[in-house]
């Protein structure tokens, strides 16, 4: 989908609905100084001034607000030793609610300092209490089962088993990324900054630390979930959706910002739908440059958060929304969040995946169904 600006485009078919406000934001971003490409994914939707579901490519300068406040947000996938044929839904929901005394919401009982040091990070004030917690919004930890395998050879090459359950975690740097962005914007606003200048180097150092912290956070969340279920786990992948990094694009040295976009340069990727739909394990193709080396990171919102409850409150009670049409359970005691994150509030993930396949950007490896989605026990 091309626009009037040759540097701005959306990788989506005519069958995909892209909100007009998202296109306005994408085109405005494409006109920023130093910007050479603004590429929307099929899950593109409006954000707070900047669209979500896009990759932005600039020369010499970077824009921290294009990364956003959840620096390092992303997805991790682990295979567990839990058997699909031995699912104990009621028992597992109860265990997750009692994990560490407060479920997965309270402070992790493990050694946060040692965990951070093992990842090469020097613990700082503010690092320890949030480590291993999911956060709000669209973040989650989910137990999944394999629904189908599209590419058995690729599946086997990854060493995966259809007989076992998986843990998928979507979370980021919690308050750390927000503090980094706020401190920068308070002084510099949304102006472009030279990546090799003092301000740029300082931001990138803090950014890289938040990305690394978020990766540890996802791993601890998965550990907490596995421990609550009495399971062992093995990592499959971890990818970041919100970041900026140097790259080579069209034989130019550039900076690649992703705001809600998965990388197509780091092996297999999980692209989830809503909590009531399929998630896809995919392998990126070699045509990544056309899409800014990026992919959709999920289904993308269809409705604004403030509109979700008014649209759904007469159709579903909160209890209804704690079970899905796929038979899975949802642990979420925040009623507003239940409605905001309802499956109906999201676009059709099959359309998003179909657009990526038709564009030659991915091929499918497998599909997963949710078993238990953990959001929060906070009210």
Secondary structure, DSSP 4 states (H G I P E B T S, - for coil): -B-SSTTEEE---TTS---HHHHHHHHHHHTSTTEEEEEEEEEEE--SSS-EEEEEEESSEE-HHHH-SSTT-EEEEEEEEEEGGG--HHHHHHHHHHGGGTTTSS--SS-HHHHHHHTT----TTSTTTTT---STT-EEEEEEEEEES-HHHHHHTT--TTEEEEEEEE--THHHHHHHHHHHHHHTT--EETTSHHHHHHHHHHHHHHHHHHHHHHHHHHHHHHHTT--EEEEEEEESEEEEEEEETTEEEEEEEESEEESSSS-EEEB--TTS-EEEEEE-S-GGGGTTEEE-BS-BSS-HHHHHHHHTTT--TTGGGB-TTS-EEEE--HHHHHHT-GGGB--HHHHHHHHHHTTSEEEEEEEEEEEEEEES--
